[in-house]
Amino acid sequence: MTDSRSDRDDGHGESEEPSARPDGGAAAHATAEPEVAFSVETGRQMLGVARREYRVLSRARWTHGLALLFGAFSLAVVGLTGTAAGPTVAGTLLVTLGELSVYLVPLAALALGYGTVVGADERGTLELLLSVPLGRTALLAGKFLGRAATFAVGTALGLGAGAVVVALRFRPAVLPAYLHYLLTAVIVGVAFLALGVCLSAAAAEKARALGGALLAWVWFVLVYDLVALGFVVAVDPPGWLLSTLVVANPADVLRLVVLSLVPTSGGGAGAVLATTAVSTPALLAGLALWVVVPIAVGGRLLAQRA
């Protein structure tokens, strides 16, 4: 336990030792230099920040919490799917997991990301964080990497519990499709995590960051598909524009990947996504942009905040 003088991390109440450096011990002297060119030393210091962030979040039981959340989710879905084994039941399982994950994965990722910067500011540790001799974008990227590792480990452990049951309960051929879904869920969650980190850098108060995260969740999960579906019905866009609409929402990327694994699609937005042909490189490039752009914008906002 730390005493009342102990520094607090920028997450949601997790603590750190007073002697811990934000760069994981990589920097010997604290300076307030502006953006510096990326180098091997810069990368090493970024990894130091990421390791420190991961350790602090682990002590705060974020990894355990995510593992329990997604473990309970995956086991419940697998348990309620049915006892029969066959392609129809396996397809129903994957579609159910995909549709429900669209709600849960972004929410968990945004919850992990929204306190990254503004939480440190409210606890008085942002000045210590900014003393690291790193460019603001590199510094924010290091903190993001630590949180991304926390999210990936917790989510993979939780959904991995469902993978064990799937391997025992269904035919072995279903397991690769489930693992494909698991990997996609983690990557999509990391994209939403980057958005949450950017919102944290933009907000002046933690309550506003939380509000922004909730609004982002409502837009991407609930509203976006309704707007996009209405646009598709009214305009009948060409294929390239339809593909752009899919990549513009990471949640739809998760839906599209899951629907590509099964022969059934359902109706509504699912039917539209099932007929959308987006190459794997395009999906990966879109998700990469959803990580790079928010972190780059967040880095500039952090520099202005400093």
C-alpha positions as CSV (number, residue, x, y, z in Angstrom):
1,M,0.0,0.0,0.0
2,T,1.2,3.5,-0.7
3,D,0.7,6.4,1.7
4,S,-1.1,9.7,1.1
5,R,2.0,11.2,-0.5
6,S,2.2,8.5,-3.1
7,D,1.7,9.5,-6.7
8,R,-1.3,8.3,-8.5
9,D,-1.4,6.9,-12.0
10,D,-3.5,8.4,-14.7
11,G,-5.9,5.5,-14.9
12,H,-9.0,5.0,-12.8
13,G,-7.6,5.1,-9.3
14,E,-4.6,2.7,-9.7
15,S,-1.5,3.7,-7.6
16,E,2.2,3.5,-8.2
17,E,5.3,3.8,-6.1
18,P,6.6,7.3,-5.4
19,S,10.0,6.4,-6.8
20,A,8.7,5.1,-10.1
21,R,9.7,7.1,-13.2
22,P,7.2,7.4,-16.0
23,D,9.8,6.3,-18.5
24,G,10.5,3.1,-16.6
25,G,14.0,4.3,-15.6
26,A,15.0,5.1,-19.2
27,A,15.7,8.7,-18.7
28,A,18.4,9.9,-16.3
29,H,17.5,13.6,-16.4
30,A,14.0,15.1,-16.5
31,T,13.7,17.8,-19.2
32,A,10.8,19.5,-20.9
33,E,12.1,19.2,-24.5
34,P,9.8,19.6,-27.4
35,E,9.1,16.9,-30.0
36,V,12.3,14.9,-30.7
37,A,13.2,12.9,-33.8
38,F,12.4,9.2,-33.5
39,S,15.5,7.0,-32.8
40,V,16.4,3.8,-31.2
41,E,16.7,5.6,-27.9
42,T,13.3,7.1,-28.4
43,G,11.8,3.7,-29.0
44,R,13.5,2.3,-25.9
45,Q,12.1,5.0,-23.8
46,M,8.6,4.5,-25.3
47,L,8.9,0.8,-24.3
48,G,9.9,1.9,-20.8
49,V,6.8,4.0,-20.6
50,A,4.7,1.1,-21.9
51,R,6.1,-1.4,-19.4
52,R,5.5,1.0,-16.5
53,E,1.9,1.6,-17.7
54,Y,1.3,-2.1,-18.0
55,R,2.7,-2.8,-14.5
56,V,0.5,-0.1,-12.9
57,L,-2.6,-1.4,-14.7
58,S,-1.8,-4.9,-13.7
59,R,-1.6,-3.9,-10.1
60,A,-4.9,-2.2,-10.5
61,R,-6.4,-5.6,-11.6
62,W,-7.4,-4.3,-15.1
63,T,-6.1,-7.4,-16.7
64,H,-8.0,-9.6,-14.3
65,G,-11.2,-7.6,-14.7
66,L,-11.1,-7.8,-18.5
67,A,-10.3,-11.5,-18.4
68,L,-13.3,-12.1,-16.1
69,L,-15.6,-9.9,-18.1
70,F,-14.8,-11.5,-21.5
71,G,-14.5,-15.0,-20.0
72,A,-18.0,-14.8,-18.5
73,F,-19.3,-13.3,-21.8
74,S,-17.8,-16.0,-24.0
75,L,-18.7,-18.9,-21.7
76,A,-22.3,-17.6,-21.4
77,V,-22.7,-17.3,-25.2
78,V,-21.2,-20.8,-25.8
79,G,-23.3,-22.3,-23.1
80,L,-26.5,-20.8,-24.3
81,T,-26.0,-21.7,-28.0
82,G,-27.2,-25.2,-27.7
83,T,-25.9,-28.7,-27.3
84,A,-26.0,-29.8,-30.9
85,A,-22.8,-29.7,-33.0
86,G,-22.9,-28.8,-36.6
87,P,-22.2,-26.0,-39.1
88,T,-25.5,-24.3,-38.4
89,V,-24.9,-24.2,-34.6
90,A,-21.3,-23.2,-35.1
91,G,-22.4,-20.3,-37.4
92,T,-25.0,-19.2,-34.9
93,L,-22.4,-19.2,-32.2
94,L,-20.0,-17.0,-34.2
95,V,-22.7,-14.6,-35.3
96,T,-24.0,-14.2,-31.7
97,L,-20.5,-13.6,-30.4
98,G,-19.8,-11.1,-33.1
99,E,-23.0,-9.1,-32.7
100,L,-22.7,-8.9,-28.9
101,S,-19.0,-8.2,-29.1
102,V,-19.8,-5.1,-31.1
103,Y,-21.4,-3.7,-28.0
104,L,-18.9,-5.0,-25.4
105,V,-15.5,-4.6,-27.0
106,P,-15.7,-0.9,-27.8
107,L,-17.2,-0.1,-24.3
108,A,-14.4,-1.9,-22.5
109,A,-11.7,-0.3,-24.7
110,L,-13.1,3.2,-24.2
111,A,-13.4,2.6,-20.5
112,L,-9.7,1.7,-20.3
113,G,-8.6,4.6,-22.5
114,Y,-10.5,7.7,-21.4
115,G,-8.5,8.3,-18.2
116,T,-5.1,8.0,-19.7
117,V,-4.2,11.7,-19.7
118,V,-6.9,13.6,-17.9
119,G,-6.8,11.1,-15.0
120,A,-3.1,12.0,-14.5
121,D,-3.9,15.7,-14.7
122,E,-6.5,15.5,-12.0
123,R,-4.2,13.5,-9.7
124,G,-1.3,15.9,-10.2
125,T,1.0,13.4,-11.9
126,L,0.8,14.9,-15.4
127,E,3.8,17.2,-14.7
128,L,5.9,14.2,-13.8
129,L,4.7,12.4,-16.9
130,L,5.6,15.4,-19.1
131,S,9.1,15.5,-17.6
132,V,10.1,12.5,-19.6
133,P,12.5,13.6,-22.4
134,L,10.3,12.4,-25.2
135,G,8.1,14.0,-27.8
136,R,4.6,14.3,-26.7
137,T,3.3,12.0,-29.4
138,A,6.0,9.4,-28.6
139,L,5.1,9.7,-24.9
140,L,1.4,9.2,-25.5
141,A,2.2,6.3,-27.8
142,G,4.1,4.6,-25.0
143,K,1.2,4.9,-22.6
144,F,-1.1,3.7,-25.3
145,L,1.1,0.6,-25.9
146,G,1.0,-0.3,-22.2
147,R,-2.8,0.0,-22.2
148,A,-3.1,-1.9,-25.5
149,A,-1.0,-4.7,-24.0
150,T,-3.3,-4.8,-20.9
151,F,-6.4,-4.9,-23.1
152,A,-5.0,-7.6,-25.4
153,V,-3.9,-9.9,-22.6
154,G,-7.1,-9.5,-20.7
155,T,-9.4,-10.0,-23.7
156,A,-7.4,-12.9,-25.1
157,L,-7.5,-14.7,-21.8
158,G,-11.2,-14.1,-21.4
159,L,-12.2,-15.1,-24.9
160,G,-9.7,-17.9,-24.8
161,A,-11.8,-19.6,-22.1
162,G,-14.6,-19.8,-24.6
163,A,-12.1,-21.2,-27.2
164,V,-11.4,-24.1,-24.9
165,V,-15.1,-24.9,-24.6
166,V,-15.6,-24.6,-28.3
167,A,-12.7,-27.0,-29.0
168,L,-14.2,-29.5,-26.6
169,R,-17.8,-29.1,-27.6
170,F,-17.8,-28.5,-31.3
171,R,-15.9,-30.1,-34.2
172,P,-12.2,-29.0,-34.3
173,A,-12.8,-27.2,-37.6
174,V,-14.7,-24.5,-35.7
175,L,-11.7,-23.5,-33.6
176,P,-9.8,-21.6,-36.3
177,A,-12.8,-19.5,-37.1
178,Y,-13.3,-18.7,-33.4
179,L,-9.6,-17.8,-33.0
180,H,-10.0,-15.5,-36.1
181,Y,-12.9,-13.8,-34.3
182,L,-10.8,-13.5,-31.1
183,L,-7.9,-11.8,-32.9
184,T,-10.2,-9.4,-34.7
185,A,-12.0,-8.5,-31.5
186,V,-8.6,-7.6,-29.9
187,I,-7.5,-5.5,-32.8
188,V,-10.8,-3.6,-33.1
189,G,-10.7,-3.1,-29.3
190,V,-7.2,-1.6,-29.6
191,A,-8.5,0.8,-32.3
192,F,-11.3,2.0,-29.9
193,L,-8.7,2.3,-27.1
194,A,-6.7,4.7,-29.3
195,L,-9.8,6.8,-29.7
196,G,-10.3,6.8,-25.9
197,V,-6.7,7.9,-25.4
198,C,-7.2,10.8,-27.8
199,L,-10.4,11.9,-26.1
200,S,-8.5,11.8,-22.8
201,A,-5.9,14.2,-24.2
202,A,-8.6,16.5,-25.5
203,A,-10.7,16.7,-22.3
204,A,-10.1,19.2,-19.5
205,E,-11.9,17.1,-16.9
206,K,-12.3,13.4,-16.4
207,A,-16.1,13.7,-16.4
208,R,-15.9,15.3,-19.9
209,A,-13.6,12.5,-21.1
210,L,-16.1,9.9,-19.8
211,G,-18.9,11.8,-21.6
212,G,-17.0,11.9,-24.8
213,A,-16.2,8.2,-24.6
214,L,-19.9,7.4,-24.0
215,L,-20.9,9.6,-27.0
216,A,-18.3,7.9,-29.1
217,W,-19.7,4.5,-28.1
218,V,-23.3,5.5,-28.9
219,W,-22.3,6.9,-32.3
220,F,-20.2,4.0,-33.5
221,V,-22.3,1.2,-32.0
222,L,-25.9,2.4,-32.1
223,V,-26.2,5.4,-34.5
224,Y,-23.6,4.9,-37.3
225,D,-25.2,1.8,-38.8
226,L,-28.6,3.4,-38.9
227,V,-27.2,6.4,-40.7
228,A,-25.1,4.3,-43.1
229,L,-28.0,2.0,-43.8
230,G,-30.3,4.9,-44.7
231,F,-27.6,6.3,-46.9
232,V,-27.1,3.0,-48.7
233,V,-30.9,2.6,-49.3
234,A,-31.3,6.2,-50.5
235,V,-28.2,6.5,-52.7
236,D,-27.2,3.0,-53.7
237,P,-23.4,3.9,-53.5
238,P,-20.7,2.2,-55.6
239,G,-18.7,-0.6,-54.1
240,W,-15.7,1.5,-53.1
241,L,-17.9,4.0,-51.2
242,L,-19.6,1.1,-49.4
243,S,-16.2,-0.3,-48.5
244,T,-15.2,3.1,-47.1
245,L,-18.3,3.2,-45.0
246,V,-17.4,-0.1,-43.4
247,V,-13.7,0.8,-42.7
248,A,-14.9,4.1,-41.3
249,N,-16.3,2.3,-38.3
250,P,-14.1,-0.3,-36.5
251,A,-17.2,-2.0,-35.1
252,D,-18.4,-2.7,-38.6
253,V,-15.0,-4.3,-39.4
254,L,-15.7,-6.8,-36.5
255,R,-19.1,-7.5,-37.9
256,L,-17.8,-8.0,-41.4
257,V,-15.1,-10.3,-40.4
258,V,-17.5,-12.5,-38.3
259,L,-20.0,-12.6,-41.2
260,S,-17.3,-13.7,-43.6
261,L,-16.7,-16.7,-41.4
262,V,-20.2,-18.1,-41.6
263,P,-22.7,-18.7,-44.5
264,T,-25.6,-16.8,-42.8
265,S,-25.9,-13.0,-42.3
266,G,-29.4,-12.1,-41.2
267,G,-31.0,-8.8,-42.2
268,G,-30.5,-5.0,-41.8
269,A,-27.0,-3.8,-41.6
270,G,-25.8,-7.4,-41.4
271,A,-27.2,-8.2,-44.8
272,V,-25.5,-5.1,-46.3
273,L,-22.2,-6.0,-44.7
274,A,-22.4,-9.6,-45.9
275,T,-22.5,-8.3,-49.5
276,T,-19.6,-5.9,-49.0
277,A,-16.3,-7.1,-50.4
278,V,-13.4,-5.5,-48.6
279,S,-10.0,-7.0,-48.9
280,T,-8.0,-8.0,-45.8
281,P,-5.2,-5.4,-46.6
282,A,-7.9,-2.7,-46.8
283,L,-9.3,-3.7,-43.4
284,L,-5.9,-3.8,-41.8
285,A,-5.0,-0.5,-43.3
286,G,-8.2,1.0,-42.0
287,L,-7.7,-0.3,-38.5
288,A,-4.1,0.9,-38.6
289,L,-5.3,4.4,-39.4
290,W,-7.8,4.2,-36.5
291,V,-4.8,3.7,-34.2
292,V,-2.2,6.0,-35.8
293,V,-4.5,9.1,-36.4
294,P,-6.0,9.3,-32.8
295,I,-2.6,8.9,-31.2
296,A,-1.0,11.5,-33.5
297,V,-3.9,13.9,-32.8
298,G,-3.7,13.1,-29.1
299,G,0.0,13.8,-29.1
300,R,-0.6,17.3,-30.5
301,L,-3.3,17.9,-27.9
302,L,-1.0,16.8,-25.2
303,A,1.7,19.2,-26.3
304,Q,-0.9,22.1,-26.3
305,R,-2.0,21.0,-22.8
306,A,1.6,21.1,-21.5
